[in-house]
Amino acid sequence: MKALLFDRRTFINIAGIVFLVAGLAHTVRAFYEWPLVLNLWTIPVWSSWIAALFLLVLAYNAFSVLK
């Protein structure tokens, strides 16, 4: 059996960092009301507030599991 590249603690730490960065990016996008258009569909700003809240809660939970 192959050895794991990293352990569970490292994976949770990396996932928490990714969630944190994505949550902060959504927060900045919503705060400055930057438009987001995919193809011809405009993503409303309020959806970034929801995504930011969700991602920041995930990041908090990931980092609290490490304690």
Secondary structure, 3 states (H helix, E strand, C coil): CCCCCCCHHHHHHHHHHHHHHHHHHHHHHHHCCCCEEECCEEECHHHHHHHHHHHHHHHHHHHHHCC
